[in-house]
Amino acid sequence: MIASIILPLRTVSLANQREHWGKKARRAKSERQAAYLLTKGKLPTPPCVVKLVRVAPRELDDDNLRGSMKSIRDGIADRLGIDDRDPLVTWEYGQAQGKPKEYAVLVEVKAG
C-alpha cells in the first residue's frame, strides 16, 4: 500500500436525502474540496487502485454507498489530474463499523 489517508467527513446516502438542491450542492462541493485538499502530496501517479472505506455506526447498501462517495471520488480524481472514469484508476468501495457518532472516510491507495 502506498497511501492510507483518513478524511474526517460524514457521508450520507444521497438517494435518501430530502433537502433543498442548494444545500445538496454545497455539501457536494465541500466534500470534493476536502478530498482534494487533504490528499495533497499523498497520492501516487496513475495507474493505481483507490479504495474508499466509509466509517460510520450503520452500514449503507452497496448502491447507496457508491452514491455517498461520489464527491469524494471526484475530489481524489481532481487531485490525480484525471477524470474519475479513466481506466488508469480502479475504484473500490468498502465499509467499516464505527463507534456511535464516529464518521470518516478511509482512502487506501495501491500502485496499480
Secondary structure as UniProt FT lines:
FT   STRAND          3..7
FT   HELIX           14..16
FT   HELIX           21..38
FT   TURN            39..42
FT   STRAND          48..56
FT   HELIX           62..68
FT   HELIX           70..80
FT   TURN            84..85
FT   TURN            87..88
FT   STRAND          89..97
FT   TURN            100..101
FT   STRAND          104..111
//
